[in-house]
């Protein structure tokens, strides 16, 4: 089992910035991909940003050039720097990790509980 704990959400005015963090913990695991999704009530989760095991990154179209994902592999932590925030960025931001675990074959997907972000106009 892997636990993901997000932090850094909050309220900000349009044009402002926030930095989200997500730390993974557990026993004998290795992270492949790690990223952020957001969900607005009643809608599906949408990809915000993804950091792959090969160090490549991928962003959802709505956040390109405004958000930056980074990763500290030594600390099993992923960050999301969000700049030039817009009201439509409002939602719950959820951390996601795809991992391998010692003693088990295959990949496992874990989700954090989410951190809320509210951007006012």
Secondary structure, 3 states (H helix, E strand, C coil): CEEEEEECCEEEECCCCEEEEEEEEECCEEEEEEEEEEECCCCCCEEEEEECCCCCEEECCCCCCCEEEEEEHHHCEEEEEECCCCHHHCEEEEEEEEEEECCCCCCEEEECCCEEEEEEC
